[in-house]
Amino acid sequence: MPEPECLLRGKQFQEIVREDFRKNNKDGLLTFEKVRKLSRKKTGRLDILVSELGDYVAVYEIKATDWDSIKPKNIKKNAWRHQNQLCKYVNTYIKENVDVCVGIIYAAPPKTPGLRETIETYLENYGAPAYWFNEINSN
């Protein structure tokens, strides 16, 4: 059974971001897909983990979400799922008394007026800032 288009797009974008991080990772602090125990029954793979930062780590999720194609009533539900996935990783580090810096990297901000602000504000309320890859790379 072929993989859904949205998953293929997500994997492609994830590899673009990872390659960019690899190019700029001169001191070897960056790892990918490190398996973390989320609970007694679940494990997960981090998209990006920056460790060796002293007393904290940085964890980023990579999402190729096309926010403009999502129905308005589902925007916050999708944003909640993204931050909740990140939160599960954060909780494992907190249990180990490690501070965590987090973020979600999206390909590009939505074009729909006001939608970017809605997403950013919603995620910031959960302590998970949104970063827009095309803007990071344009600097």
Secondary structure by P-SEA (a helix, b strand, c coil): ccccaaaaaaaaaaaaaaaaaaaacccccccccccccccccbbbbbcccccccccbbbbbbbbbcccccccccaaaaaaaaaaaaaaaaaaaaaaacbbbbcbbbccccccccaaaaaaaaaaaaacbbbbbaaaaaac
